[in-house]
Amino acid sequence: MRRPVGGSYSGLALAGDGQTAHTQLGVIHGIAVRPDRRCRGAATALLTACEDYLAEEGARVMLAEVRPRSVEFFAARGYETVPGPALVIPTTAGTYVHGQTTPTTTLMWRSRSAAVRLDGTAMVGLLDT
């Protein structure tokens, strides 16, 4: 369930067995802009395209694993840092844990719903509709 959008990838959170673990959690797998093309709005356009696509698929929360040089970019666009190397997400089938794949990255999230918040590293309110 990944779809390329320009030079980025977005998709819904998947469980280890490849089944959708949570259709309300959109995951942004990476945004990249060539160094000679930076500071012209391309990364913002790619992020917006990813978020719009994921929202169309039903995502209420966006999650991104961000490299150190991109933390400020994501923070300026409303993303908050997850205080830990993993995010605990409730699902109708139990609990899904989305961890960092690389120790040098930072998990960041942004909600499109006022009902969703973090309690430590656990997401609260995602299943409340």
All heavy atoms as an XYZ file, in Angstrom:
953
protein
N       0.824     -1.194      0.000
C       0.000      0.000      0.000
C       0.865      1.254      0.000
O       0.570      2.214      0.668
C      -0.918     -0.012      1.205
C      -1.970     -1.070      1.114
S      -3.271     -0.856      2.315
C      -4.007      0.631      1.683
N       1.933      1.258     -0.740
C       2.767      2.453     -0.846
C       2.555      3.061     -2.213
O       2.418      2.368     -3.207
C       4.237      2.109     -0.661
C       4.545      1.673      0.723
C       6.020      1.457      0.863
N       6.261      0.777      2.120
C       7.239     -0.044      2.326
N       8.093     -0.312      1.381
N       7.397     -0.608      3.490
N       2.580      4.357     -2.258
C       2.421      5.047     -3.518
C       3.493      6.120     -3.626
O       3.609      6.952     -2.734
C       1.040      5.690     -3.553
C       0.816      6.532     -4.785
C      -0.581      7.085     -4.779
N      -0.506      8.474     -5.191
C      -1.524      9.290     -5.202
N      -2.682      8.893     -4.779
N      -1.380     10.520     -5.605
N       4.273      6.104     -4.691
C       5.255      7.170     -4.850
C       4.554      8.482     -5.187
O       3.611      8.502     -5.952
C       6.126      6.692     -6.012
C       5.275      5.743     -6.761
C       4.319      5.142     -5.769
N       4.998      9.548     -4.580
C       4.476     10.880     -4.857
C       5.696     11.751     -5.109
O       6.377     12.151     -4.169
C       3.661     11.428     -3.652
C       3.115     12.797     -3.980
C       2.547     10.476     -3.259
N       6.017     11.996     -6.362
C       7.226     12.754     -6.662
C       8.439     11.985     -6.178
O       8.606     10.819     -6.482
N       9.282     12.618     -5.386
C      10.471     11.977     -4.830
C      10.256     11.546     -3.401
O      11.141     11.677     -2.571
N       9.055     11.063     -3.090
C       8.743     10.663     -1.718
C       7.871      9.418     -1.747
O       7.378      9.016     -2.788
C       8.025     11.795     -0.992
O       6.808     12.085     -1.643
N       7.690      8.800     -0.588
C       6.820      7.638     -0.476
C       5.908      7.803      0.717
O       6.314      8.305      1.762
C       7.640      6.346     -0.313
C       8.221      5.877     -1.601
C       9.473      6.307     -2.007
C       7.515      5.025     -2.444
C      10.018      5.898     -3.207
C       8.046      4.619     -3.646
C       9.294      5.053     -4.027
O       9.823      4.657     -5.221
N       4.671      7.381      0.552
C       3.716      7.419      1.641
C       2.922      6.127      1.622
O       2.837      5.448      0.606
C       2.779      8.626      1.495
O       2.114      8.580      0.245
N       2.351      5.758      2.753
C       1.545      4.550      2.827
C       0.849      4.467      4.169
O       1.010      5.330      5.019
N       0.048      3.443      4.339
C      -0.621      3.225      5.611
C       0.226      2.311      6.460
O       1.017      1.525      5.951
C      -2.020      2.642      5.379
C      -2.944      3.531      4.544
C      -4.270      2.825      4.298
C      -3.174      4.872      5.206
N       0.069      2.403      7.776
C       0.864      1.578      8.695
C       0.564      0.108      8.457
O      -0.587     -0.286      8.364
C       0.546      1.959     10.135
N       1.596     -0.710      8.343
C       1.432     -2.134      8.085
C       1.981     -2.967      9.231
O       2.995     -2.620      9.821
C       2.152     -2.537      6.792
C       1.686     -1.857      5.516
C       2.537     -2.311      4.344
C       0.228     -2.140      5.249
N       1.313     -4.051      9.505
C       1.795     -5.002     10.507
C       2.887     -5.863      9.882
O       3.078     -5.860      8.667
C       0.643     -5.872     10.998
N       3.580     -6.624     10.699
C       4.656     -7.480     10.221
C       4.209     -8.507      9.198
O       4.985     -8.937      8.350
N       2.943     -8.900      9.234
C       2.448     -9.892      8.277
C       2.011     -9.264      6.957
O       1.519     -9.929      6.071
C       1.299    -10.701      8.885
C       0.088     -9.842      9.230
O       0.105     -8.624      8.950
O      -0.868    -10.397      9.785
N       2.182     -7.950      6.841
C       1.833     -7.274      5.595
C       0.390     -6.826      5.526
O      -0.024     -6.217      4.551
N      -0.393     -7.107      6.533
C      -1.785     -6.670      6.563
C      -1.848     -5.258      7.144
O      -1.028     -4.868      7.959
C      -2.631     -7.612      7.421
C      -2.644     -9.034      6.910
C      -3.229     -9.135      5.512
O      -4.291     -8.602      5.239
N      -2.522     -9.812      4.623
N      -2.836     -4.496      6.744
C      -2.970     -3.149      7.280
C      -3.208     -3.211      8.775
O      -4.134     -3.857      9.237
C      -4.131     -2.404      6.592
O      -3.866     -2.346      5.203
C      -4.287     -0.998      7.129
N      -2.353     -2.576      9.546
C      -2.493     -2.563     10.995
C      -3.373     -1.404     11.442
O      -4.075     -1.499     12.418
C      -1.130     -2.452     11.660
N      -3.331     -0.332     10.723
C      -4.141      0.813     11.115
C      -4.349      1.723      9.919
O      -3.411      2.336      9.446
C      -3.460      1.578     12.243
C      -4.451      2.227     13.142
N      -5.376      3.138     12.689
C      -4.688      2.084     14.455
C      -6.123      3.540     13.697
N      -5.724      2.897     14.784
N      -5.572      1.824      9.446
C      -5.841      2.637      8.265
C      -5.967      4.118      8.587
O      -6.064      4.923      7.683
C      -7.116      2.157      7.560
O      -8.208      2.243      8.485
C      -6.966      0.748      7.041
N      -5.950      4.484      9.878
C      -6.023      5.894     10.238
C      -4.635      6.488     10.490
O      -4.509      7.662     10.795
C      -6.898      6.075     11.477
C      -8.352      5.732     11.207
C      -9.219      6.006     12.409
O      -9.019      6.988     13.115
N     -10.181      5.151     12.650
N      -3.600      5.661     10.371
C      -2.226      6.118     10.590
C      -1.482      6.102      9.261
O      -1.223      5.051      8.694
C      -1.510      5.213     11.600
C      -0.062      5.574     11.882
C       0.028      6.889     12.637
C       0.606      4.464     12.673
N      -1.148      7.280      8.759
C      -0.378      7.380      7.527
C       1.095      7.491      7.844
O       1.480      8.188      8.785
N       1.920      6.797      7.082
C       3.359      6.810      7.315
C       4.055      7.426      6.101
O       3.838      6.991      4.973
C       3.894      5.382      7.569
C       5.393      5.415      7.810
C       3.166      4.740      8.742
N       4.870      8.408      6.357
C       5.661      9.036      5.303
C       7.052      8.435      5.388
O       7.751      8.581      6.385
C       5.665     10.563      5.459
C       4.220     11.057      5.312
C       6.595     11.207      4.440
C       4.020     12.491      5.647
N       7.432      7.713      4.348
C       8.661      6.930      4.360
C       9.895      7.710      3.950
O      10.992      7.226      4.095
C       8.511      5.696      3.465
C       7.476      4.749      3.941
N       7.700      3.858      4.961
C       6.206      4.564      3.560
C       6.612      3.155      5.180
N       5.696      3.575      4.356
N       9.723      8.863      3.411
C      10.897      9.651      3.061
C      10.585     10.731      2.055
O       9.751     10.552      1.176
N      11.233     11.853      2.232
C      11.131     12.963      1.294
C      12.562     13.377      0.981
O      13.364     13.563      1.890
C      10.349     14.143      1.901
C       8.886     13.748      2.088
C      10.469     15.395      1.038
C       8.052     14.812      2.750
N      12.853     13.505     -0.286
C      14.218     13.881     -0.674
C      14.178     14.897     -1.811
O      13.399     14.762     -2.750
C      14.993     12.648     -1.112
N      15.015     15.894     -1.676
C      15.158     16.922     -2.707
C      16.649     17.085     -2.977
O      17.452     17.182     -2.046
C      14.548     18.273     -2.240
C      14.775     19.361     -3.280
C      13.068     18.121     -1.942
N      17.023     17.096     -4.243
C      18.424     17.274     -4.596
C      18.955     18.568     -3.996
O      18.252     19.581     -3.958
C      18.569     17.339     -6.116
C      18.379     16.034     -6.784
C      18.479     16.079     -8.290
N      19.147     17.249     -8.840
C      19.228     17.513    -10.123
N      18.693     16.683    -10.989
N      19.836     18.586    -10.551
N      20.211     18.550     -3.527
C      20.778     19.754     -2.888
C      20.674     21.020     -3.748
O      20.401     22.098     -3.229
C      22.236     19.373     -2.648
C      22.211     17.888     -2.510
C      21.147     17.417     -3.474
N      20.840     20.890     -5.047
C      20.786     22.077     -5.905
C      19.367     22.570     -6.168
O      19.171     23.598     -6.799
C      21.505     21.806     -7.231
C      20.850     20.705     -8.051
O      20.351     19.725     -7.459
O      20.825     20.822     -9.295
N      18.363     21.841     -5.658
C      16.961     22.227     -5.839
C      16.282     22.611     -4.528
O      15.081     22.837     -4.497
C      16.180     21.078     -6.484
C      16.712     20.598     -7.820
C      16.405     21.626     -8.893
N      17.016     21.279    -10.153
C      16.347     20.816    -11.195
N      15.067     20.617    -11.129
N      16.994     20.560    -12.311
N      17.035     22.649     -3.432
C      16.463     22.924     -2.116
C      16.117     24.405     -1.949
O      16.590     25.263     -2.686
C      17.421     22.469     -1.018
C      17.531     20.954     -0.998
C      18.388     20.447      0.135
N      18.488     18.988      0.021
C      19.494     18.278      0.456
N      20.507     18.867      1.054
N      19.503     16.971      0.311
N      15.293     24.678     -0.954
C      14.864     26.038     -0.591
C      14.022     26.698     -1.676
O      14.023     27.917     -1.830
C      16.067     26.916     -0.221
S      16.982     26.270      1.189
N      13.289     25.877     -2.424
C      12.401     26.396     -3.468
C      10.972     25.891     -3.292
O      10.147     26.060     -4.178
C      12.909     25.983     -4.849
C      14.276     26.524     -5.179
C      14.682     26.111     -6.556
N      16.080     26.411     -6.796
C      16.713     26.080     -7.906
N      16.086     25.439     -8.866
N      17.978     26.374     -8.049
N      10.700     25.208     -2.168
C       9.347     24.739     -1.891
C       9.053     23.311     -2.325
O       7.931     22.824     -2.133
N      10.035     22.619     -2.894
C       9.790     21.260     -3.380
C       9.469     20.292     -2.239
O       8.542     19.489     -2.345
C      10.988     20.752     -4.181
N      10.217     20.361     -1.142
C       9.985     19.442     -0.018
C       8.607     19.686      0.597
O       7.898     18.742      0.941
C      11.075     19.587      1.035
N       8.220     20.946      0.720
C       6.895     21.263      1.252
C       5.809     20.718      0.328
O       4.815     20.159      0.794
C       6.740     22.780      1.442
O       7.726     23.223      2.380
C       5.357     23.140      1.959
N       6.005     20.864     -0.976
C       5.030     20.340     -1.939
C       4.945     18.813     -1.861
O       3.846     18.244     -1.924
C       5.395     20.776     -3.354
N       6.092     18.140     -1.709
C       6.086     16.683     -1.588
C       5.392     16.243     -0.299
O       4.594     15.305     -0.303
C       7.515     16.140     -1.624
C       8.215     16.202     -2.973
C       9.700     15.883     -2.809
C       7.571     15.251     -3.961
N       5.688     16.917      0.811
C       5.050     16.575      2.080
C       3.543     16.783      1.991
O       2.760     15.927      2.426
C       5.640     17.413      3.218
C       5.044     17.168      4.604
C       5.230     15.711      5.037
C       5.681     18.111      5.618
N       3.122     17.877      1.410
C       1.689     18.152      1.246
C       1.032     17.087      0.381
O      -0.063     16.609      0.700
C       1.478     19.549      0.632
O       2.040     20.522      1.522
C       0.008     19.855      0.423
N       1.698     16.672     -0.690
C       1.146     15.631     -1.561
C       1.003     14.316     -0.807
O      -0.018     13.613     -0.941
C       2.029     15.445     -2.793
N       2.005     13.959      0.005
C       1.924     12.737      0.817
C       0.762     12.823      1.796
O      -0.048     11.891      1.912
C       3.223     12.517      1.597
S       4.597     11.916      0.620
N       0.678     13.937      2.518
C      -0.390     14.098      3.506
C      -1.772     14.073      2.858
O      -2.700     13.448      3.383
C      -0.202     15.401      4.281
C       0.992     15.386      5.197
C       1.222     16.710      5.887
O       0.793     17.766      5.365
O       1.845     16.693      6.956
N      -1.915     14.723      1.711
C      -3.205     14.730      1.018
C      -3.601     13.328      0.567
O      -4.747     12.915      0.727
C      -3.171     15.673     -0.184
C      -3.120     17.143      0.209
O      -3.348     17.456      1.405
O      -2.840     17.974     -0.684
N      -2.648     12.597      0.005
C      -2.916     11.224     -0.417
C      -3.344     10.362      0.770
O      -4.332      9.634      0.715
C      -1.687     10.607     -1.093
C      -1.758      9.107     -1.199
C      -2.640      8.500     -2.094
C      -0.978      8.291     -0.387
C      -2.729      7.116     -2.172
C      -1.060      6.915     -0.466
C      -1.936      6.333     -1.358
O      -2.028      4.967     -1.421
N      -2.601     10.446      1.868
C      -2.913      9.638      3.045
C      -4.258     10.029      3.642
O      -5.028      9.166      4.060
C      -1.794      9.770      4.079
C      -0.469      9.125      3.653
C       0.653      9.557      4.589
C      -0.589      7.618      3.595
N      -4.576     11.311      3.668
C      -5.870     11.765      4.173
C      -7.005     11.219      3.303
O      -8.043     10.800      3.819
C      -5.915     13.288      4.233
N      -6.807     11.198      1.985
C      -7.805     10.622      1.075
C      -8.036      9.140      1.365
O      -9.132      8.622      1.166
C      -7.361     10.792     -0.378
C      -7.423     12.207     -0.883
C      -6.758     12.360     -2.245
O      -6.501     11.337     -2.917
O      -6.480     13.513     -2.619
N      -6.994      8.459      1.851
C      -7.097      7.039      2.192
C      -7.642      6.821      3.607
O      -7.781      5.687      4.048
C      -5.721      6.371      2.061
C      -5.188      6.332      0.645
C      -6.026      5.443     -0.259
O      -6.403      4.339      0.164
O      -6.312      5.870     -1.397
N      -7.915      7.895      4.338
C      -8.510      7.777      5.662
C      -7.597      8.050      6.839
O      -8.019      7.955      7.989
N      -6.354      8.418      6.591
C      -5.420      8.676      7.690
C      -5.788      9.956      8.420
O      -6.067     10.985      7.801
C      -3.990      8.762      7.167
N      -5.791      9.872      9.742
C      -6.031     11.038     10.595
C      -4.740     11.497     11.258
O      -4.667     12.605     11.762
C      -7.057     10.685     11.663
C      -8.422     10.398     11.072
C      -9.380      9.805     12.083
N      -9.555     10.680     13.243
C      -9.942     10.234     14.420
N     -10.189      8.964     14.629
N     -10.101     11.063     15.424
N      -3.749     10.620     11.284
C      -2.461     10.916     11.896
C      -1.357     10.582     10.901
O      -1.410      9.546     10.237
C      -2.254     10.105     13.203
C      -0.857     10.298     13.752
C      -3.302     10.503     14.235
N      -0.370     11.470     10.801
C       0.783     11.249      9.934
C       1.993     10.957     10.813
O       2.211     11.617     11.825
C       1.080     12.484      9.084
C      -0.097     13.033      8.322
S      -0.868     11.824      7.243
C      -2.439     12.592      6.949
N       2.768      9.963     10.420
C       3.973      9.580     11.146
C       5.137      9.592     10.168
O       5.018      9.096      9.047
C       3.791      8.177     11.739
C       4.942      7.596     12.548
C       5.154      8.409     13.823
C       4.658      6.150     12.898
N       6.247     10.175     10.586
C       7.436     10.227      9.731
C       8.665      9.883     10.558
O       8.777     10.278     11.714
C       7.592     11.616      9.117
N       9.569      9.117      9.957
C      10.870      8.842     10.566
C      11.852      9.793      9.897
O      12.098      9.703      8.701
C      11.265      7.388     10.343
C      12.459      6.976     11.134
C      12.693      5.476     11.108
O      11.847      4.725     10.597
O      13.748      5.061     11.603
N      12.380     10.732     10.678
C      13.054     11.899     10.138
C      14.549     11.882     10.454
O      14.943     11.593     11.584
C      12.394     13.167     10.741
C      13.076     14.421     10.274
C      10.914     13.195     10.399
N      15.349     12.197      9.474
C      16.794     12.330      9.688
C      17.063     13.615     10.471
O      16.290     14.568     10.398
C      17.517     12.369      8.349
C      17.413     11.059      7.631
C      18.116     11.113      6.316
N      17.900      9.847      5.624
C      18.626      9.441      4.631
N      19.625     10.178      4.186
N      18.375      8.293      4.052
N      18.201     13.673     11.196
C      18.486     14.849     12.032
C      18.384     16.185     11.295
O      17.845     17.147     11.827
C      19.910     14.598     12.525
C      20.036     13.113     12.548
C      19.238     12.633     11.357
N      18.848     16.248     10.061
C      18.820     17.523      9.340
C      17.406     17.940      8.922
O      17.198     19.077      8.497
C      19.743     17.468      8.123
C      19.269     16.520      7.052
C      20.200     16.582      5.828
N      19.733     15.688      4.796
C      20.315     14.540      4.490
N      21.413     14.172      5.117
N      19.822     13.784      3.536
N      16.422     17.035      9.044
C      15.052     17.345      8.627
C      14.087     17.596      9.784
O      12.934     17.935      9.556
C      14.511     16.200      7.767
O      15.306     16.019      6.627
N      14.554     17.428     11.016
C      13.673     17.612     12.179
C      13.074     19.017     12.187
O      11.872     19.197     12.384
C      14.425     17.305     13.490
C      13.622     17.747     14.707
C      14.744     15.820     13.587
N      13.901     20.019     11.961
C      13.420     21.406     11.972
C      12.379     21.646     10.870
O      11.374     22.329     11.084
C      14.604     22.359     11.796
C      14.250     23.806     11.997
C      15.469     24.709     11.929
O      16.518     24.355     12.499
O      15.367     25.780     11.299
N      12.600     21.081      9.690
C      11.648     21.208      8.582
C      10.287     20.653      8.979
O       9.253     21.308      8.808
C      12.197     20.485      7.343
C      11.186     20.310      6.240
C      10.932     21.344      5.355
C      10.488     19.123      6.102
C       9.989     21.195      4.342
C       9.549     18.954      5.091
C       9.306     19.994      4.202
N      10.256     19.429      9.534
C       8.992     18.809      9.915
C       8.347     19.564     11.079
O       7.124     19.746     11.099
C       9.187     17.333     10.256
C       9.194     16.444      9.046
C      10.357     16.243      8.318
C       8.042     15.809      8.622
C      10.370     15.434      7.195
C       8.038     14.997      7.500
C       9.200     14.806      6.777
N       9.144     20.004     12.049
C       8.611     20.743     13.195
C       7.941     22.039     12.735
O       6.889     22.426     13.256
C       9.714     21.027     14.204
N       8.514     22.698     11.754
C       7.943     23.935     11.231
C       6.613     23.699     10.528
O       5.843     24.644     10.324
C       8.932     24.606     10.276
N       6.328     22.459     10.203
C       5.078     22.103      9.526
C       4.114     21.364     10.451
O       3.224     20.657     10.005
C       5.395     21.302      8.263
C       5.882     22.250      7.165
C       6.954     21.656      6.287
N       7.496     22.699      5.420
C       8.534     23.474      5.759
N       9.124     23.345      6.920
N       8.977     24.401      4.922
N       4.320     21.526     11.763
C       3.371     21.010     12.745
C       3.640     19.633     13.300
O       2.844     19.108     14.077
N       4.758     19.022     12.944
C       5.086     17.691     13.464
C       5.743     17.820     14.839
O       6.495     18.754     15.088
C       6.023     16.958     12.503
C       5.295     16.390     11.309
C       4.883     17.210     10.270
C       4.994     15.036     11.228
C       4.191     16.708      9.178
C       4.305     14.520     10.137
C       3.903     15.367      9.120
O       3.214     14.860      8.044
N       5.433     16.870     15.705
C       6.014     16.822     17.042
C       6.864     15.568     17.168
O       6.560     14.531     16.563
C       4.910     16.789     18.096
C       4.023     18.020     18.086
C       2.891     17.902     19.087
O       3.149     17.435     20.218
O       1.764     18.263     18.732
N       7.892     15.643     17.985
C       8.774     14.506     18.205
C       8.118     13.510     19.156
O       7.553     13.899     20.171
C      10.113     14.986     18.806
O      10.709     15.893     17.879
C      11.054     13.833     19.063
N       8.202     12.231     18.824
C       7.750     11.167     19.715
C       8.845     10.973     20.754
O      10.001     10.777     20.398
C       7.507      9.856     18.933
C       7.173      8.714     19.874
C       6.399     10.047     17.902
N       8.519     11.027     22.063
C       9.562     10.930     23.088
C      10.027      9.498     23.349
O       9.868      8.964     24.430
C       8.872     11.523     24.324
C       7.441     11.205     24.117
C       7.214     11.267     22.631
N      10.577      8.884     22.345
C      11.065      7.516     22.485
C      11.303      6.908     21.122
O      10.907      7.479     20.110
N      11.916      5.748     21.077
C      12.226      5.126     19.787
C      11.065      4.351     19.169
O      11.216      3.763     18.119
C      13.372      4.176     20.141
C      13.101      3.805     21.554
C      12.501      5.023     22.191
N       9.900      4.355     19.838
C       8.749      3.628     19.298
C       7.465      4.327     19.706
O       7.409      5.024     20.720
C       8.740      2.193     19.801
N       6.443      4.139     18.903
C       5.127      4.702     19.167
C       4.150      3.547     19.323
O       4.092      2.654     18.480
C       4.718      5.599     18.000
C       3.392      6.329     18.094
C       3.397      7.290     19.283
C       3.138      7.105     16.814
N       3.386      3.533     20.410
C       2.410      2.489     20.686
C       1.055      2.977     20.194
O       0.577      4.039     20.622
C       2.362      2.161     22.194
C       1.334      1.089     22.478
C       3.739      1.744     22.690
N       0.452      2.201     19.296
C      -0.767      2.631     18.630
C      -1.873      1.603     18.857
O      -1.695      0.416     18.549
C      -0.506      2.792     17.117
C       0.648      3.779     16.909
C      -1.751      3.236     16.381
C       1.429      3.540     15.658
N      -3.022      2.034     19.383
C      -4.130      1.092     19.564
C      -4.775      0.755     18.221
O      -4.873      1.609     17.347
C      -5.103      1.874     20.452
C      -4.855      3.302     20.091
C      -3.381      3.396     19.780
N      -5.170     -0.481     18.056
C      -5.918     -0.893     16.869
C      -7.101     -1.737     17.329
O      -7.154     -2.162     18.480
C      -5.058     -1.736     15.894
O      -4.870     -3.028     16.446
C      -3.722     -1.079     15.608
N      -8.020     -1.975     16.441
C      -9.172     -2.810     16.799
C      -8.751     -4.246     17.064
O      -9.452     -4.984     17.729
C     -10.233     -2.773     15.687
O      -9.608     -3.159     14.455
C     -10.837     -1.384     15.554
N      -7.578     -4.642     16.575
C      -7.093     -6.018     16.768
C      -6.076     -6.136     17.902
O      -5.540     -7.201     18.135
C      -6.474     -6.529     15.477
N      -5.801     -5.051     18.604
C      -4.793     -5.081     19.668
C      -3.910     -3.861     19.594
O      -4.373     -2.776     19.284
N      -2.638     -4.039     19.862
C      -1.699     -2.921     19.876
C      -0.663     -3.095     18.769
O      -0.144     -4.182     18.550
C      -0.984     -2.847     21.244
O      -1.979     -2.694     22.254
C      -0.049     -1.666     21.304
N      -0.361     -2.009     18.093
C       0.659     -1.974     17.049
C       1.779     -1.064     17.539
O       1.522      0.037     18.028
C       0.038     -1.436     15.755
C       1.014     -1.065     14.672
C       1.748     -2.036     14.004
C       1.192      0.254     14.298
C       2.639     -1.694     13.002
C       2.070      0.605     13.296
C       2.790     -0.372     12.649
O       3.670     -0.031     11.654
N       3.012     -1.504     17.453
C       4.153     -0.692     17.866
C       4.947     -0.331     16.606
O       5.430     -1.202     15.897
C       5.055     -1.445     18.874
C       6.256     -0.587     19.239
C       4.252     -1.814     20.106
N       5.051      0.948     16.347
C       5.832      1.425     15.203
C       7.152      1.966     15.746
O       7.185      2.988     16.415
C       5.083      2.525     14.445
C       5.749      2.894     13.166
N       5.318      2.412     11.958
C       6.831      3.659     12.891
C       6.092      2.879     11.000
N       7.020      3.639     11.550
N       8.222      1.257     15.479
C       9.535      1.652     15.973
C      10.388      2.280     14.899
O      10.102      2.168     13.714
N      11.443      2.940     15.342
C      12.420      3.491     14.413
C      13.136      2.344     13.711
O      13.448      1.342     14.324
C      13.460      4.311     15.170
C      12.970      5.596     15.726
C      14.040      6.251     16.574
O      13.842      6.376     17.754
N      15.158      6.645     15.998
N      13.423      2.526     12.435
C      14.192      1.517     11.721
C      15.681      1.831     11.748
O      16.502      0.956     11.546
C      13.719      1.395     10.253
O      13.852      2.671      9.628
C      12.282      0.918     10.194
N      16.020      3.090     12.012
C      17.412      3.521     12.079
C      17.616      4.300     13.374
O      16.866      5.237     13.639
C      17.754      4.435     10.879
O      17.380      3.760      9.681
C      19.225      4.773     10.837
N      18.605      3.943     14.182
C      18.788      4.614     15.475
C      19.068      6.114     15.391
O      18.829      6.835     16.334
C      19.981      3.894     16.103
C      20.236      2.709     15.286
C      19.560      2.879     13.974
N      19.573      6.591     14.267
C      19.913      8.010     14.160
C      18.740      8.882     13.702
O      18.888     10.084     13.537
C      21.080      8.205     13.178
O      20.707      7.668     11.912
C      22.344      7.551     13.691
N      17.569      8.279     13.488
C      16.418      9.060     13.060
C      15.526      9.400     14.253
O      15.696      8.879     15.344
C      15.592      8.299     12.005
O      15.161      7.060     12.561
C      16.396      8.067     10.744
N      14.571     10.273     14.007
C      13.611     10.701     15.023
C      12.207     10.432     14.507
O      11.886     10.806     13.376
C      13.768     12.220     15.296
O      15.095     12.464     15.751
C      12.778     12.703     16.324
N      11.373      9.795     15.326
C       9.968      9.625     14.963
C       9.236     10.928     15.256
O       9.363     11.499     16.333
C       9.322      8.495     15.768
C       9.644      7.080     15.347
C       8.968      6.089     16.297
C       9.209      6.802     13.922
N       8.470     11.397     14.267
C       7.678     12.606     14.442
C       6.264     12.329     13.964
O       6.050     11.487     13.097
C       8.302     13.778     13.674
C       9.697     14.133     14.170
S      10.391     15.601     13.388
C       9.550     16.901     14.305
N       5.308     13.034     14.535
C       3.916     12.797     14.176
C       3.147     14.112     14.116
O       3.546     15.113     14.690
C       3.269     11.850     15.166
C       2.979     12.499     16.501
C       3.896     12.898     17.436
C       1.705     12.850     17.009
N       3.260     13.464     18.500
C       1.908     13.452     18.273
C       0.410     12.692     16.536
C       0.865     13.908     19.052
C      -0.640     13.156     17.317
C      -0.408     13.745     18.561
N       2.044     14.069     13.393
C       1.146     15.216     13.270
C      -0.267     14.679     13.138
O      -0.517     13.754     12.367
C       1.505     16.032     12.045
C       0.585     17.204     11.805
C       1.089     18.049     10.642
N       0.099     19.062     10.358
C      -0.569     19.135      9.222
N      -0.334     18.281      8.254
N      -1.455     20.079      9.040
N      -1.185     15.257     13.889
C      -2.567     14.799     13.849
C      -3.442     15.792     13.106
O      -3.250     16.997     13.209
C      -3.100     14.625     15.269
O      -4.457     14.233     15.224
N      -4.387     15.267     12.357
C      -5.416     16.090     11.725
C      -6.688     16.069     12.561
O      -7.710     16.568     12.137
C      -5.708     15.577     10.320
C      -4.568     15.826      9.357
C      -4.943     15.415      7.963
N      -3.944     15.879      7.034
C      -4.231     16.387      5.840
N      -5.460     16.468      5.447
N      -3.261     16.802      5.053
N      -6.618     15.460     13.741
C      -7.774     15.334     14.622
C      -7.413     15.844     16.012
O      -6.433     15.402     16.604
C      -8.204     13.865     14.710
O      -9.142     13.687     15.742
N      -8.225     16.737     16.545
C      -7.973     17.281     17.884
C      -8.122     16.211     18.959
O      -7.600     16.358     20.063
C      -8.929     18.436     18.160
N      -8.812     15.103     18.656
C      -9.041     14.050     19.645
C      -7.807     13.190     19.882
O      -7.708     12.511     20.894
C     -10.198     13.157     19.194
N      -6.846     13.210     18.960
C      -5.675     12.342     19.062
C      -4.546     13.080     19.771
O      -4.244     14.230     19.457
C      -5.207     11.877     17.663
C      -4.000     10.979     17.772
C      -6.342     11.168     16.942
N      -3.920     12.401     20.741
C      -2.802     12.986     21.476
C      -1.853     11.865     21.883
O      -2.176     10.688     21.762
C      -3.290     13.751     22.695
C      -3.996     12.881     23.706
C      -4.511     13.682     24.900
N      -5.298     12.860     25.783
C      -4.815     11.996     26.668
N      -3.514     11.843     26.801
N      -5.603     11.278     27.437
N      -0.693     12.248     22.369
C       0.262     11.278     22.906
C       0.198     11.297     24.423
O       0.127     12.361     25.036
C       1.688     11.595     22.471
C       2.104     11.232     21.063
C       3.600     11.463     20.888
C       1.766      9.814     20.702
N       0.234     10.115     25.015
C       0.379      9.961     26.459
C       1.686      9.205     26.640
O       1.713      7.980     26.544
C      -0.808      9.189     27.034
C      -0.739      9.062     28.548
O       0.193      9.633     29.158
O      -1.612      8.385     29.119
N       2.784      9.946     26.832
C       4.106      9.323     26.814
C       4.414      8.929     25.382
O       4.465      9.765     24.498
N       4.580      7.630     25.140
C       4.806      7.151     23.774
C       3.582      6.412     23.238
O       3.653      5.762     22.199
C       6.032      6.226     23.709
O       5.824      5.132     24.581
C       7.308      6.955     24.054
N       2.456      6.505     23.943
C       1.224      5.832     23.485
C       0.276      6.838     22.860
O       0.040      7.923     23.400
C       0.553      5.128     24.667
N      -0.269      6.477     21.712
C      -1.241      7.324     21.037
C      -2.607      7.072     21.657
O      -3.013      5.926     21.851
C      -1.243      7.001     19.544
C      -2.026      7.979     18.729
S      -1.609      7.817     16.984
C      -0.036      8.670     16.959
N      -3.324      8.128     21.955
C      -4.641      8.052     22.584
C      -5.651      8.757     21.697
O      -5.362      9.814     21.135
C      -4.602      8.730     23.980
C      -5.965      8.719     24.634
C      -3.566      8.059     24.867
N      -6.844      8.184     21.585
C      -7.939      8.820     20.874
C      -8.027      8.507     19.391
O      -8.914      8.991     18.719
N      -7.142      7.688     18.879
C      -7.150      7.402     17.449
C      -8.359      6.584     17.032
O      -8.915      6.770     15.967
C      -5.860      6.673     17.032
C      -5.642      6.522     15.532
C      -5.629      7.879     14.841
C      -4.337      5.802     15.264
N      -8.813      5.676     17.883
C      -9.957      4.828     17.542
C     -11.291      5.475     17.897
O     -12.329      4.984     17.532
C      -9.843      3.470     18.225
C      -8.658      2.617     17.796
C      -8.621      1.317     18.574
C      -8.700      2.340     16.309
N     -11.252      6.592     18.620
C     -12.484      7.289     18.975
C     -12.976      8.080     17.767
O     -12.274      8.933     17.255
C     -12.253      8.256     20.146
C     -11.706      7.541     21.370
O     -11.974      6.326     21.503
O     -11.023      8.180     22.171
N     -14.164      7.763     17.318
C     -14.695      8.499     16.147
C     -15.935      9.270     16.505
O     -16.532      9.056     17.516
C     -15.003      7.532     14.997
O     -15.896      6.515     15.470
C     -13.749      6.913     14.459
